[in-house]
Amino acid sequence: PQIFTLLHRFQLDHPGVVLHQREGNMANLMAALSEAEIDIAFVRLPCESSKAFNLRIIDEEPMVIALPRDNPLSAEPTLALEQLRD
């Protein structure tokens, strides 16, 4: 993903800035952002609280699913999230 290239370039351009990476689910990251515990968050859209923040799309990537070969859905060229229910 392009995010790794962007982070590497940022570190090269700003050697005096230390990046501390922290992983979490989107709800926790957005809460930490709103409480100023972190300065930025990389999230996937849509996001429930996205209207409360200034968002910038930096990259797009397809969403994929891995299924066992014998799963009936594995023969489908595309799937809707509804098909994965249950």
PyMOL Python script that loads the backbone (N, CA, C, O; Angstrom):
from pymol import cmd

cmd.read_pdbstr("""\
ATOM      1  N   PRO A   1       0.821  -1.206   0.000  1.00  0.00           N
ATOM      2  CA  PRO A   1       0.000   0.000   0.000  1.00  0.00           C
ATOM      3  C   PRO A   1       0.859   1.260   0.000  1.00  0.00           C
ATOM      4  O   PRO A   1       1.977   1.266   0.514  1.00  0.00           O
ATOM      5  N   GLN A   2       0.335   2.292  -0.565  1.00  0.00           N
ATOM      6  CA  GLN A   2       1.059   3.552  -0.691  1.00  0.00           C
ATOM      7  C   GLN A   2       1.388   4.173   0.663  1.00  0.00           C
ATOM      8  O   GLN A   2       2.316   4.976   0.756  1.00  0.00           O
ATOM      9  N   ILE A   3       0.660   3.826   1.695  1.00  0.00           N
ATOM     10  CA  ILE A   3       0.879   4.433   3.008  1.00  0.00           C
ATOM     11  C   ILE A   3       2.301   4.234   3.501  1.00  0.00           C
ATOM     12  O   ILE A   3       2.867   5.127   4.131  1.00  0.00           O
ATOM     13  N   PHE A   4       2.886   3.076   3.223  1.00  0.00           N
ATOM     14  CA  PHE A   4       4.245   2.817   3.688  1.00  0.00           C
ATOM     15  C   PHE A   4       5.248   3.714   2.972  1.00  0.00           C
ATOM     16  O   PHE A   4       6.204   4.189   3.584  1.00  0.00           O
ATOM     17  N   THR A   5       5.038   3.945   1.698  1.00  0.00           N
ATOM     18  CA  THR A   5       5.886   4.855   0.936  1.00  0.00           C
ATOM     19  C   THR A   5       5.756   6.278   1.472  1.00  0.00           C
ATOM     20  O   THR A   5       6.751   6.987   1.622  1.00  0.00           O
ATOM     21  N   LEU A   6       4.530   6.685   1.757  1.00  0.00           N
ATOM     22  CA  LEU A   6       4.298   8.032   2.292  1.00  0.00           C
ATOM     23  C   LEU A   6       4.966   8.223   3.650  1.00  0.00           C
ATOM     24  O   LEU A   6       5.581   9.260   3.899  1.00  0.00           O
ATOM     25  N   LEU A   7       4.851   7.235   4.521  1.00  0.00           N
ATOM     26  CA  LEU A   7       5.482   7.340   5.843  1.00  0.00           C
ATOM     27  C   LEU A   7       7.004   7.390   5.727  1.00  0.00           C
ATOM     28  O   LEU A   7       7.660   8.158   6.430  1.00  0.00           O
ATOM     29  N   HIS A   8       7.553   6.579   4.849  1.00  0.00           N
ATOM     30  CA  HIS A   8       9.006   6.575   4.651  1.00  0.00           C
ATOM     31  C   HIS A   8       9.474   7.925   4.108  1.00  0.00           C
ATOM     32  O   HIS A   8      10.476   8.471   4.570  1.00  0.00           O
ATOM     33  N   ARG A   9       8.754   8.453   3.134  1.00  0.00           N
ATOM     34  CA  ARG A   9       9.110   9.755   2.563  1.00  0.00           C
ATOM     35  C   ARG A   9       9.003  10.858   3.615  1.00  0.00           C
ATOM     36  O   ARG A   9       9.849  11.750   3.666  1.00  0.00           O
ATOM     37  N   PHE A  10       7.964  10.800   4.455  1.00  0.00           N
ATOM     38  CA  PHE A  10       7.806  11.791   5.512  1.00  0.00           C
ATOM     39  C   PHE A  10       8.999  11.753   6.462  1.00  0.00           C
ATOM     40  O   PHE A  10       9.522  12.798   6.850  1.00  0.00           O
ATOM     41  N   GLN A  11       9.424  10.551   6.833  1.00  0.00           N
ATOM     42  CA  GLN A  11      10.561  10.431   7.751  1.00  0.00           C
ATOM     43  C   GLN A  11      11.843  10.963   7.123  1.00  0.00           C
ATOM     44  O   GLN A  11      12.664  11.562   7.817  1.00  0.00           O
ATOM     45  N   LEU A  12      12.027  10.755   5.825  1.00  0.00           N
ATOM     46  CA  LEU A  12      13.206  11.294   5.145  1.00  0.00           C
ATOM     47  C   LEU A  12      13.161  12.815   5.080  1.00  0.00           C
ATOM     48  O   LEU A  12      14.177  13.483   5.271  1.00  0.00           O
ATOM     49  N   ASP A  13      11.973  13.357   4.809  1.00  0.00           N
ATOM     50  CA  ASP A  13      11.818  14.808   4.689  1.00  0.00           C
ATOM     51  C   ASP A  13      11.830  15.527   6.033  1.00  0.00           C
ATOM     52  O   ASP A  13      12.145  16.715   6.094  1.00  0.00           O
ATOM     53  N   HIS A  14      11.493  14.828   7.101  1.00  0.00           N
ATOM     54  CA  HIS A  14      11.386  15.431   8.441  1.00  0.00           C
ATOM     55  C   HIS A  14      12.119  14.568   9.466  1.00  0.00           C
ATOM     56  O   HIS A  14      11.481  13.949  10.318  1.00  0.00           O
ATOM     57  N   PRO A  15      13.440  14.521   9.396  1.00  0.00           N
ATOM     58  CA  PRO A  15      14.196  13.630  10.293  1.00  0.00           C
ATOM     59  C   PRO A  15      14.074  13.993  11.772  1.00  0.00           C
ATOM     60  O   PRO A  15      14.355  13.155  12.629  1.00  0.00           O
ATOM     61  N   GLY A  16      13.667  15.208  12.088  1.00  0.00           N
ATOM     62  CA  GLY A  16      13.526  15.606  13.481  1.00  0.00           C
ATOM     63  C   GLY A  16      12.205  15.185  14.103  1.00  0.00           C
ATOM     64  O   GLY A  16      12.006  15.347  15.307  1.00  0.00           O
ATOM     65  N   VAL A  17      11.304  14.645  13.295  1.00  0.00           N
ATOM     66  CA  VAL A  17       9.999  14.217  13.809  1.00  0.00           C
ATOM     67  C   VAL A  17      10.050  12.716  14.062  1.00  0.00           C
ATOM     68  O   VAL A  17      10.436  11.939  13.190  1.00  0.00           O
ATOM     69  N   VAL A  18       9.660  12.327  15.252  1.00  0.00           N
ATOM     70  CA  VAL A  18       9.629  10.905  15.615  1.00  0.00           C
ATOM     71  C   VAL A  18       8.195  10.401  15.468  1.00  0.00           C
ATOM     72  O   VAL A  18       7.262  10.970  16.034  1.00  0.00           O
ATOM     73  N   LEU A  19       8.036   9.333  14.704  1.00  0.00           N
ATOM     74  CA  LEU A  19       6.716   8.737  14.521  1.00  0.00           C
ATOM     75  C   LEU A  19       6.563   7.544  15.452  1.00  0.00           C
ATOM     76  O   LEU A  19       7.406   6.647  15.479  1.00  0.00           O
ATOM     77  N   HIS A  20       5.491   7.547  16.201  1.00  0.00           N
ATOM     78  CA  HIS A  20       5.155   6.414  17.054  1.00  0.00           C
ATOM     79  C   HIS A  20       3.895   5.789  16.467  1.00  0.00           C
ATOM     80  O   HIS A  20       2.826   6.398  16.495  1.00  0.00           O
ATOM     81  N   GLN A  21       4.015   4.606  15.948  1.00  0.00           N
ATOM     82  CA  GLN A  21       2.868   3.953  15.329  1.00  0.00           C
ATOM     83  C   GLN A  21       2.081   3.178  16.365  1.00  0.00           C
ATOM     84  O   GLN A  21       2.633   2.526  17.251  1.00  0.00           O
ATOM     85  N   ARG A  22       0.776   3.274  16.219  1.00  0.00           N
ATOM     86  CA  ARG A  22      -0.127   2.616  17.159  1.00  0.00           C
ATOM     87  C   ARG A  22      -1.279   2.037  16.353  1.00  0.00           C
ATOM     88  O   ARG A  22      -1.913   2.745  15.571  1.00  0.00           O
ATOM     89  N   GLU A  23      -1.545   0.775  16.540  1.00  0.00           N
ATOM     90  CA  GLU A  23      -2.656   0.144  15.832  1.00  0.00           C
ATOM     91  C   GLU A  23      -3.865   0.060  16.731  1.00  0.00           C
ATOM     92  O   GLU A  23      -3.745  -0.032  17.953  1.00  0.00           O
ATOM     93  N   GLY A  24      -5.031   0.092  16.114  1.00  0.00           N
ATOM     94  CA  GLY A  24      -6.269  -0.042  16.859  1.00  0.00           C
ATOM     95  C   GLY A  24      -7.432  -0.078  15.903  1.00  0.00           C
ATOM     96  O   GLY A  24      -7.277   0.214  14.717  1.00  0.00           O
ATOM     97  N   ASN A  25      -8.596  -0.432  16.407  1.00  0.00           N
ATOM     98  CA  ASN A  25      -9.758  -0.403  15.527  1.00  0.00           C
ATOM     99  C   ASN A  25     -10.153   1.051  15.283  1.00  0.00           C
ATOM    100  O   ASN A  25      -9.719   1.953  16.001  1.00  0.00           O
ATOM    101  N   MET A  26     -10.967   1.262  14.280  1.00  0.00           N
ATOM    102  CA  MET A  26     -11.270   2.642  13.883  1.00  0.00           C
ATOM    103  C   MET A  26     -11.944   3.431  15.002  1.00  0.00           C
ATOM    104  O   MET A  26     -11.652   4.614  15.178  1.00  0.00           O
ATOM    105  N   ALA A  27     -12.826   2.811  15.749  1.00  0.00           N
ATOM    106  CA  ALA A  27     -13.507   3.529  16.826  1.00  0.00           C
ATOM    107  C   ALA A  27     -12.506   4.022  17.870  1.00  0.00           C
ATOM    108  O   ALA A  27     -12.590   5.161  18.328  1.00  0.00           O
ATOM    109  N   ASN A  28     -11.562   3.163  18.242  1.00  0.00           N
ATOM    110  CA  ASN A  28     -10.554   3.563  19.230  1.00  0.00           C
ATOM    111  C   ASN A  28      -9.629   4.639  18.686  1.00  0.00           C
ATOM    112  O   ASN A  28      -9.264   5.567  19.406  1.00  0.00           O
ATOM    113  N   LEU A  29      -9.246   4.521  17.413  1.00  0.00           N
ATOM    114  CA  LEU A  29      -8.370   5.540  16.820  1.00  0.00           C
ATOM    115  C   LEU A  29      -9.076   6.889  16.738  1.00  0.00           C
ATOM    116  O   LEU A  29      -8.477   7.923  17.034  1.00  0.00           O
ATOM    117  N   MET A  30     -10.319   6.884  16.345  1.00  0.00           N
ATOM    118  CA  MET A  30     -11.057   8.150  16.240  1.00  0.00           C
ATOM    119  C   MET A  30     -11.285   8.762  17.622  1.00  0.00           C
ATOM    120  O   MET A  30     -11.248   9.984  17.769  1.00  0.00           O
ATOM    121  N   ALA A  31     -11.517   7.931  18.629  1.00  0.00           N
ATOM    122  CA  ALA A  31     -11.663   8.443  19.993  1.00  0.00           C
ATOM    123  C   ALA A  31     -10.352   9.043  20.467  1.00  0.00           C
ATOM    124  O   ALA A  31     -10.349  10.112  21.078  1.00  0.00           O
ATOM    125  N   ALA A  32      -9.233   8.372  20.198  1.00  0.00           N
ATOM    126  CA  ALA A  32      -7.918   8.893  20.594  1.00  0.00           C
ATOM    127  C   ALA A  32      -7.619  10.198  19.865  1.00  0.00           C
ATOM    128  O   ALA A  32      -7.012  11.103  20.439  1.00  0.00           O
ATOM    129  N   LEU A  33      -8.029  10.302  18.632  1.00  0.00           N
ATOM    130  CA  LEU A  33      -7.833  11.532  17.866  1.00  0.00           C
ATOM    131  C   LEU A  33      -8.674  12.670  18.450  1.00  0.00           C
ATOM    132  O   LEU A  33      -8.187  13.792  18.590  1.00  0.00           O
ATOM    133  N   SER A  34      -9.921  12.386  18.788  1.00  0.00           N
ATOM    134  CA  SER A  34     -10.786  13.436  19.337  1.00  0.00           C
ATOM    135  C   SER A  34     -10.338  13.884  20.722  1.00  0.00           C
ATOM    136  O   SER A  34     -10.617  15.013  21.125  1.00  0.00           O
ATOM    137  N   GLU A  35      -9.642  13.008  21.461  1.00  0.00           N
ATOM    138  CA  GLU A  35      -9.143  13.356  22.788  1.00  0.00           C
ATOM    139  C   GLU A  35      -7.704  13.851  22.753  1.00  0.00           C
ATOM    140  O   GLU A  35      -7.073  14.012  23.798  1.00  0.00           O
ATOM    141  N   ALA A  36      -7.179  14.094  21.538  1.00  0.00           N
ATOM    142  CA  ALA A  36      -5.818  14.609  21.330  1.00  0.00           C
ATOM    143  C   ALA A  36      -4.742  13.687  21.895  1.00  0.00           C
ATOM    144  O   ALA A  36      -3.654  14.143  22.248  1.00  0.00           O
ATOM    145  N   GLU A  37      -5.043  12.392  21.980  1.00  0.00           N
ATOM    146  CA  GLU A  37      -4.028  11.426  22.396  1.00  0.00           C
ATOM    147  C   GLU A  37      -3.084  11.116  21.234  1.00  0.00           C
ATOM    148  O   GLU A  37      -1.925  10.755  21.439  1.00  0.00           O
ATOM    149  N   ILE A  38      -3.598  11.263  20.016  1.00  0.00           N
ATOM    150  CA  ILE A  38      -2.801  11.084  18.809  1.00  0.00           C
ATOM    151  C   ILE A  38      -3.040  12.278  17.898  1.00  0.00           C
ATOM    152  O   ILE A  38      -4.050  12.971  18.024  1.00  0.00           O
ATOM    153  N   ASP A  39      -2.109  12.516  16.981  1.00  0.00           N
ATOM    154  CA  ASP A  39      -2.212  13.660  16.077  1.00  0.00           C
ATOM    155  C   ASP A  39      -2.879  13.323  14.749  1.00  0.00           C
ATOM    156  O   ASP A  39      -3.553  14.170  14.164  1.00  0.00           O
ATOM    157  N   ILE A  40      -2.699  12.099  14.270  1.00  0.00           N
ATOM    158  CA  ILE A  40      -3.329  11.669  13.022  1.00  0.00           C
ATOM    159  C   ILE A  40      -3.735  10.207  13.154  1.00  0.00           C
ATOM    160  O   ILE A  40      -3.222   9.479  14.005  1.00  0.00           O
ATOM    161  N   ALA A  41      -4.663   9.792  12.299  1.00  0.00           N
ATOM    162  CA  ALA A  41      -5.077   8.390  12.243  1.00  0.00           C
ATOM    163  C   ALA A  41      -5.306   8.030  10.788  1.00  0.00           C
ATOM    164  O   ALA A  41      -5.865   8.816  10.024  1.00  0.00           O
ATOM    165  N   PHE A  42      -4.876   6.851  10.414  1.00  0.00           N
ATOM    166  CA  PHE A  42      -5.152   6.320   9.086  1.00  0.00           C
ATOM    167  C   PHE A  42      -6.307   5.337   9.241  1.00  0.00           C
ATOM    168  O   PHE A  42      -6.190   4.339   9.951  1.00  0.00           O
ATOM    169  N   VAL A  43      -7.411   5.621   8.579  1.00  0.00           N
ATOM    170  CA  VAL A  43      -8.612   4.805   8.706  1.00  0.00           C
ATOM    171  C   VAL A  43      -9.167   4.474   7.327  1.00  0.00           C
ATOM    172  O   VAL A  43      -8.805   5.087   6.323  1.00  0.00           O
ATOM    173  N   ARG A  44     -10.042   3.502   7.311  1.00  0.00           N
ATOM    174  CA  ARG A  44     -10.747   3.142   6.087  1.00  0.00           C
ATOM    175  C   ARG A  44     -12.145   3.756   6.144  1.00  0.00           C
ATOM    176  O   ARG A  44     -12.787   3.781   7.194  1.00  0.00           O
ATOM    177  N   LEU A  45     -12.590   4.238   5.021  1.00  0.00           N
ATOM    178  CA  LEU A  45     -13.941   4.793   4.940  1.00  0.00           C
ATOM    179  C   LEU A  45     -14.908   3.721   4.468  1.00  0.00           C
ATOM    180  O   LEU A  45     -14.484   2.808   3.759  1.00  0.00           O
ATOM    181  N   PRO A  46     -16.154   3.784   4.814  1.00  0.00           N
ATOM    182  CA  PRO A  46     -16.782   4.821   5.624  1.00  0.00           C
ATOM    183  C   PRO A  46     -16.466   4.638   7.109  1.00  0.00           C
ATOM    184  O   PRO A  46     -16.176   3.538   7.578  1.00  0.00           O
ATOM    185  N   CYS A  47     -16.531   5.731   7.810  1.00  0.00           N
ATOM    186  CA  CYS A  47     -16.245   5.746   9.236  1.00  0.00           C
ATOM    187  C   CYS A  47     -17.347   6.557   9.907  1.00  0.00           C
ATOM    188  O   CYS A  47     -17.653   7.665   9.468  1.00  0.00           O
ATOM    189  N   GLU A  48     -17.943   6.022  10.960  1.00  0.00           N
ATOM    190  CA  GLU A  48     -19.085   6.674  11.608  1.00  0.00           C
ATOM    191  C   GLU A  48     -18.811   8.119  12.007  1.00  0.00           C
ATOM    192  O   GLU A  48     -19.664   8.985  11.813  1.00  0.00           O
ATOM    193  N   SER A  49     -17.645   8.386  12.557  1.00  0.00           N
ATOM    194  CA  SER A  49     -17.358   9.736  13.064  1.00  0.00           C
ATOM    195  C   SER A  49     -16.585  10.582  12.053  1.00  0.00           C
ATOM    196  O   SER A  49     -15.976  11.583  12.430  1.00  0.00           O
ATOM    197  N   SER A  50     -16.600  10.199  10.790  1.00  0.00           N
ATOM    198  CA  SER A  50     -15.790  10.905   9.803  1.00  0.00           C
ATOM    199  C   SER A  50     -16.184  12.366   9.626  1.00  0.00           C
ATOM    200  O   SER A  50     -15.346  13.176   9.230  1.00  0.00           O
ATOM    201  N   LYS A  51     -17.427  12.724   9.905  1.00  0.00           N
ATOM    202  CA  LYS A  51     -17.857  14.116   9.728  1.00  0.00           C
ATOM    203  C   LYS A  51     -17.266  15.054  10.776  1.00  0.00           C
ATOM    204  O   LYS A  51     -17.291  16.273  10.605  1.00  0.00           O
ATOM    205  N   ALA A  52     -16.739  14.496  11.850  1.00  0.00           N
ATOM    206  CA  ALA A  52     -16.167  15.316  12.924  1.00  0.00           C
ATOM    207  C   ALA A  52     -14.709  15.675  12.664  1.00  0.00           C
ATOM    208  O   ALA A  52     -14.111  16.427  13.434  1.00  0.00           O
ATOM    209  N   PHE A  53     -14.128  15.143  11.585  1.00  0.00           N
ATOM    210  CA  PHE A  53     -12.702  15.332  11.334  1.00  0.00           C
ATOM    211  C   PHE A  53     -12.459  15.817   9.914  1.00  0.00           C
ATOM    212  O   PHE A  53     -13.316  15.689   9.040  1.00  0.00           O
ATOM    213  N   ASN A  54     -11.285  16.372   9.703  1.00  0.00           N
ATOM    214  CA  ASN A  54     -10.852  16.794   8.379  1.00  0.00           C
ATOM    215  C   ASN A  54     -10.163  15.599   7.722  1.00  0.00           C
ATOM    216  O   ASN A  54      -9.044  15.245   8.095  1.00  0.00           O
ATOM    217  N   LEU A  55     -10.821  14.984   6.755  1.00  0.00           N
ATOM    218  CA  LEU A  55     -10.304  13.767   6.134  1.00  0.00           C
ATOM    219  C   LEU A  55      -9.681  14.065   4.778  1.00  0.00           C
ATOM    220  O   LEU A  55     -10.130  14.957   4.058  1.00  0.00           O
ATOM    221  N   ARG A  56      -8.648  13.313   4.439  1.00  0.00           N
ATOM    222  CA  ARG A  56      -7.996  13.378   3.130  1.00  0.00           C
ATOM    223  C   ARG A  56      -7.801  11.954   2.641  1.00  0.00           C
ATOM    224  O   ARG A  56      -7.235  11.129   3.358  1.00  0.00           O
ATOM    225  N   ILE A  57      -8.254  11.653   1.449  1.00  0.00           N
ATOM    226  CA  ILE A  57      -8.017  10.336   0.869  1.00  0.00           C
ATOM    227  C   ILE A  57      -6.597  10.334   0.323  1.00  0.00           C
ATOM    228  O   ILE A  57      -6.240  11.171  -0.506  1.00  0.00           O
ATOM    229  N   ILE A  58      -5.796   9.394   0.788  1.00  0.00           N
ATOM    230  CA  ILE A  58      -4.403   9.322   0.341  1.00  0.00           C
ATOM    231  C   ILE A  58      -4.151   8.122  -0.555  1.00  0.00           C
ATOM    232  O   ILE A  58      -3.139   8.071  -1.255  1.00  0.00           O
ATOM    233  N   ASP A  59      -5.063   7.157  -0.541  1.00  0.00           N
ATOM    234  CA  ASP A  59      -4.885   5.979  -1.388  1.00  0.00           C
ATOM    235  C   ASP A  59      -6.196   5.206  -1.421  1.00  0.00           C
ATOM    236  O   ASP A  59      -7.021   5.317  -0.514  1.00  0.00           O
ATOM    237  N   GLU A  60      -6.369   4.438  -2.458  1.00  0.00           N
ATOM    238  CA  GLU A  60      -7.516   3.548  -2.570  1.00  0.00           C
ATOM    239  C   GLU A  60      -6.998   2.165  -2.913  1.00  0.00           C
ATOM    240  O   GLU A  60      -6.065   2.012  -3.701  1.00  0.00           O
ATOM    241  N   GLU A  61      -7.616   1.165  -2.312  1.00  0.00           N
ATOM    242  CA  GLU A  61      -7.232  -0.202  -2.611  1.00  0.00           C
ATOM    243  C   GLU A  61      -8.464  -1.080  -2.567  1.00  0.00           C
ATOM    244  O   GLU A  61      -9.395  -0.811  -1.808  1.00  0.00           O
ATOM    245  N   PRO A  62      -8.476  -2.133  -3.380  1.00  0.00           N
ATOM    246  CA  PRO A  62      -9.657  -3.000  -3.393  1.00  0.00           C
ATOM    247  C   PRO A  62      -9.746  -3.831  -2.118  1.00  0.00           C
ATOM    248  O   PRO A  62      -8.739  -4.149  -1.486  1.00  0.00           O
ATOM    249  N   MET A  63     -10.968  -4.167  -1.767  1.00  0.00           N
ATOM    250  CA  MET A  63     -11.184  -5.052  -0.629  1.00  0.00           C
ATOM    251  C   MET A  63     -11.351  -6.462  -1.193  1.00  0.00           C
ATOM    252  O   MET A  63     -12.087  -6.669  -2.158  1.00  0.00           O
ATOM    253  N   VAL A  64     -10.679  -7.405  -0.599  1.00  0.00           N
ATOM    254  CA  VAL A  64     -10.768  -8.789  -1.065  1.00  0.00           C
ATOM    255  C   VAL A  64     -11.134  -9.700   0.099  1.00  0.00           C
ATOM    256  O   VAL A  64     -10.981  -9.338   1.265  1.00  0.00           O
ATOM    257  N   ILE A  65     -11.616 -10.875  -0.239  1.00  0.00           N
ATOM    258  CA  ILE A  65     -11.927 -11.881   0.767  1.00  0.00           C
ATOM    259  C   ILE A  65     -11.273 -13.188   0.338  1.00  0.00           C
ATOM    260  O   ILE A  65     -11.233 -13.506  -0.851  1.00  0.00           O
ATOM    261  N   ALA A  66     -10.770 -13.930   1.288  1.00  0.00           N
ATOM    262  CA  ALA A  66     -10.183 -15.244   1.005  1.00  0.00           C
ATOM    263  C   ALA A  66     -11.150 -16.308   1.506  1.00  0.00           C
ATOM    264  O   ALA A  66     -11.586 -16.280   2.657  1.00  0.00           O
ATOM    265  N   LEU A  67     -11.474 -17.240   0.627  1.00  0.00           N
ATOM    266  CA  LEU A  67     -12.395 -18.322   0.961  1.00  0.00           C
ATOM    267  C   LEU A  67     -11.758 -19.665   0.637  1.00  0.00           C
ATOM    268  O   LEU A  67     -10.920 -19.749  -0.261  1.00  0.00           O
ATOM    269  N   PRO A  68     -12.142 -20.717   1.355  1.00  0.00           N
ATOM    270  CA  PRO A  68     -11.664 -22.046   0.970  1.00  0.00           C
ATOM    271  C   PRO A  68     -12.184 -22.385  -0.432  1.00  0.00           C
ATOM    272  O   PRO A  68     -13.270 -21.948  -0.816  1.00  0.00           O
ATOM    273  N   ARG A  69     -11.424 -23.146  -1.178  1.00  0.00           N
ATOM    274  CA  ARG A  69     -11.817 -23.492  -2.552  1.00  0.00           C
ATOM    275  C   ARG A  69     -13.166 -24.206  -2.616  1.00  0.00           C
ATOM    276  O   ARG A  69     -13.898 -24.061  -3.595  1.00  0.00           O
ATOM    277  N   ASP A  70     -13.500 -24.977  -1.577  1.00  0.00           N
ATOM    278  CA  ASP A  70     -14.758 -25.726  -1.620  1.00  0.00           C
ATOM    279  C   ASP A  70     -15.968 -24.913  -1.133  1.00  0.00           C
ATOM    280  O   ASP A  70     -17.081 -25.438  -1.099  1.00  0.00           O
ATOM    281  N   ASN A  71     -15.772 -23.658  -0.763  1.00  0.00           N
ATOM    282  CA  ASN A  71     -16.878 -22.805  -0.359  1.00  0.00           C
ATOM    283  C   ASN A  71     -17.685 -22.454  -1.602  1.00  0.00           C
ATOM    284  O   ASN A  71     -17.099 -22.056  -2.608  1.00  0.00           O
ATOM    285  N   PRO A  72     -19.013 -22.589  -1.568  1.00  0.00           N
ATOM    286  CA  PRO A  72     -19.833 -22.284  -2.745  1.00  0.00           C
ATOM    287  C   PRO A  72     -19.640 -20.857  -3.277  1.00  0.00           C
ATOM    288  O   PRO A  72     -19.788 -20.618  -4.475  1.00  0.00           O
ATOM    289  N   LEU A  73     -19.315 -19.924  -2.401  1.00  0.00           N
ATOM    290  CA  LEU A  73     -19.128 -18.538  -2.842  1.00  0.00           C
ATOM    291  C   LEU A  73     -17.795 -18.315  -3.550  1.00  0.00           C
ATOM    292  O   LEU A  73     -17.617 -17.290  -4.208  1.00  0.00           O
ATOM    293  N   SER A  74     -16.872 -19.239  -3.432  1.00  0.00           N
ATOM    294  CA  SER A  74     -15.551 -19.032  -4.017  1.00  0.00           C
ATOM    295  C   SER A  74     -15.579 -19.009  -5.541  1.00  0.00           C
ATOM    296  O   SER A  74     -14.631 -18.523  -6.159  1.00  0.00           O
ATOM    297  N   ALA A  75     -16.624 -19.514  -6.155  1.00  0.00           N
ATOM    298  CA  ALA A  75     -16.739 -19.506  -7.620  1.00  0.00           C
ATOM    299  C   ALA A  75     -17.284 -18.180  -8.144  1.00  0.00           C
ATOM    300  O   ALA A  75     -17.215 -17.915  -9.344  1.00  0.00           O
ATOM    301  N   GLU A  76     -17.820 -17.354  -7.263  1.00  0.00           N
ATOM    302  CA  GLU A  76     -18.400 -16.069  -7.682  1.00  0.00           C
ATOM    303  C   GLU A  76     -17.302 -15.061  -7.996  1.00  0.00           C
ATOM    304  O   GLU A  76     -16.342 -14.945  -7.234  1.00  0.00           O
ATOM    305  N   PRO A  77     -17.424 -14.323  -9.111  1.00  0.00           N
ATOM    306  CA  PRO A  77     -16.395 -13.322  -9.437  1.00  0.00           C
ATOM    307  C   PRO A  77     -16.416 -12.111  -8.501  1.00  0.00           C
ATOM    308  O   PRO A  77     -15.372 -11.511  -8.244  1.00  0.00           O
ATOM    309  N   THR A  78     -17.591 -11.751  -7.994  1.00  0.00           N
ATOM    310  CA  THR A  78     -17.724 -10.658  -7.025  1.00  0.00           C
ATOM    311  C   THR A  78     -18.751 -11.072  -5.978  1.00  0.00           C
ATOM    312  O   THR A  78     -19.611 -11.919  -6.224  1.00  0.00           O
ATOM    313  N   LEU A  79     -18.643 -10.462  -4.816  1.00  0.00           N
ATOM    314  CA  LEU A  79     -19.576 -10.761  -3.720  1.00  0.00           C
ATOM    315  C   LEU A  79     -20.052  -9.466  -3.090  1.00  0.00           C
ATOM    316  O   LEU A  79     -19.328  -8.471  -3.057  1.00  0.00           O
ATOM    317  N   ALA A  80     -21.254  -9.491  -2.601  1.00  0.00           N
ATOM    318  CA  ALA A  80     -21.787  -8.394  -1.777  1.00  0.00           C
ATOM    319  C   ALA A  80     -21.574  -8.799  -0.326  1.00  0.00           C
ATOM    320  O   ALA A  80     -21.569  -9.989  -0.008  1.00  0.00           O
ATOM    321  N   LEU A  81     -21.399  -7.826   0.549  1.00  0.00           N
ATOM    322  CA  LEU A  81     -21.203  -8.144   1.970  1.00  0.00           C
ATOM    323  C   LEU A  81     -22.363  -8.959   2.516  1.00  0.00           C
ATOM    324  O   LEU A  81     -22.171  -9.797   3.398  1.00  0.00           O
ATOM    325  N   GLU A  82     -23.573  -8.722   1.999  1.00  0.00           N
ATOM    326  CA  GLU A  82     -24.743  -9.475   2.447  1.00  0.00           C
ATOM    327  C   GLU A  82     -24.563 -10.976   2.279  1.00  0.00           C
ATOM    328  O   GLU A  82     -25.059 -11.760   3.087  1.00  0.00           O
ATOM    329  N   GLN A  83     -23.852 -11.374   1.227  1.00  0.00           N
ATOM    330  CA  GLN A  83     -23.652 -12.804   0.965  1.00  0.00           C
ATOM    331  C   GLN A  83     -22.767 -13.471   2.019  1.00  0.00           C
ATOM    332  O   GLN A  83     -22.772 -14.696   2.141  1.00  0.00           O
ATOM    333  N   LEU A  84     -22.031 -12.704   2.759  1.00  0.00           N
ATOM    334  CA  LEU A  84     -21.122 -13.258   3.766  1.00  0.00           C
ATOM    335  C   LEU A  84     -21.793 -13.392   5.138  1.00  0.00           C
ATOM    336  O   LEU A  84     -21.217 -13.952   6.070  1.00  0.00           O
ATOM    337  N   ARG A  85     -22.996 -12.880   5.243  1.00  0.00           N
ATOM    338  CA  ARG A  85     -23.748 -12.947   6.499  1.00  0.00           C
ATOM    339  C   ARG A  85     -23.993 -14.394   6.873  1.00  0.00           C
ATOM    340  O   ARG A  85     -24.175 -15.232   5.990  1.00  0.00           O
ATOM    341  N   ASP A  86     -24.002 -14.701   8.120  1.00  0.00           N
ATOM    342  CA  ASP A  86     -24.251 -16.037   8.668  1.00  0.00           C
ATOM    343  C   ASP A  86     -23.149 -16.989   8.285  1.00  0.00           C
ATOM    344  O   ASP A  86     -23.189 -18.162   8.657  1.00  0.00           O
TER     345      ASP A  86
END
""", "prot")
cmd.dss("prot")
cmd.show_as("cartoon", "prot")
cmd.util.cbc("prot")
cmd.orient("prot")
